[in-house]
């Protein structure tokens, strides 16, 4: 059995810029994005709000899913977020209290 992994979507705000990523430590990785420690796209566009995530038991499954989502059209990603998080709440707060 592999290590627990996550595919996640961050947003800059309600219907804002979206970022799709994969990690084996969701809390740490989202914290890095929020603090501006993750160089690149998410830092440049202030994409910090965790609006969707999906857990996988194998990292390869998570990577495959991430690649799939990155190919999706923007409106499909928005629909995915809307299904589980219609208010675009920052889900990171669920982990940090």
JOGIVEN-V283085 format. One record per backbone hydrogen bond with DSSP energy under -0.5 kcal/mol. NH is the residue of the N-H (numbers start at 1). CO is the residue of the C=O. Records with the same first field share a line. If there is no record, write none. Layout:
NH->CO  CO
//
This chain:
5->56
6->23
7->54
8->21
9->52
10->19
11->49
12->17
16->13
19->10
21->8
23->6
29->25
30->26
31->27
32->28
33->29
34->30
35->31
36->33
37->32
38->32
39->37
44->40
45->41
46->43
47->42
48->11  46
49->11
50->48
51->9  49
52->9
54->7
56->5
62->58
63->59
64->60
65->61
66->62
67->63
68->64
69->65
70->66
71->67  68
72->68  69
76->73
77->73
78->74
79->75
80->76
81->77
82->78
83->79
84->80  81
85->81
88->85
91->50  89
93->90
94->91
95->91  92
96->92
97->93
//
